[in-house]
Amino acid sequence: MISRNDDVEIFCTLVHETDRAVLVNDGTREVWLAKSTITNPEEFPDPGESFELTIPEWLAGEKGLI
């Protein structure tokens, strides 16, 4: 069972950013993530740039990122 408190790091590319969410691509799929669920970074890169983000493990599983 996945603990709701565990975080995972995901290496991805920023596709699009809005005030409340980011669209990221992990090399396999594109998913929208609410900024409120992302632990880092505080500032996102420009679209097309790769970066690492940290999100709860349950969300990564729900979105198919792990």
VOGU-3710 file (C-alpha; in Angstrom, 3 decimals, decimal comma):
1> misrnddvei> 0,000/0,000/0,000  1,292/3,460/-0,906  1,560/5,900/1,960  -0,049/9,247/1,255  3,037/10,922/2,745  5,722/9,482/0,435  7,120/11,715/-2,317  8,766/10,733/-5,599  11,013/12,679/-7,939  10,027/12,739/-11,604
11> fctlvhetdr> 12,325/13,928/-14,398  10,181/15,596/-17,062  9,885/18,354/-19,650  7,616/21,342/-19,184  5,069/21,526/-21,998  2,781/24,311/-20,753  2,189/26,331/-17,586  -0,892/28,127/-16,277  -1,433/30,001/-13,024  -2,574/26,828/-11,268
21> avlvndgtre> -1,112/23,868/-13,161  1,662/22,555/-15,375  1,516/20,164/-18,304  4,575/17,923/-18,195  5,912/15,105/-20,374  7,908/12,302/-18,769  8,994/10,859/-22,117  6,010/8,517/-22,248  2,943/10,614/-21,539  1,761/14,150/-20,943
31> vwlakstitn> -0,112/14,913/-17,733  -1,488/17,982/-16,017  -0,385/18,491/-12,418  -1,803/21,084/-10,056  0,966/23,341/-8,799  -0,396/22,880/-5,282  0,622/19,194/-5,429  4,230/19,897/-6,460  6,811/20,252/-3,701  9,473/21,725/-5,975
41> peefpdpges> 10,562/23,740/-7,886  9,278/27,119/-6,759  9,823/28,437/-10,288  9,325/26,373/-13,394  11,622/26,361/-16,433  10,636/27,634/-19,849  8,484/25,312/-21,988  10,627/22,664/-23,650  13,165/22,570/-20,831  13,673/19,510/-18,649
51> feltipewla> 13,573/19,572/-14,871  12,931/17,413/-11,834  9,809/17,785/-9,751  8,658/16,170/-6,542  5,075/15,017/-6,097  3,251/12,625/-3,769  3,728/8,984/-4,715  -0,045/8,379/-4,789  -0,455/11,135/-7,396  2,408/9,847/-9,517
61> gekgli> 0,741/6,437/-9,505  -2,678/7,894/-10,298  -1,234/9,843/-13,254  0,744/6,835/-14,535  4,138/8,422/-13,914  5,426/5,447/-11,894
//
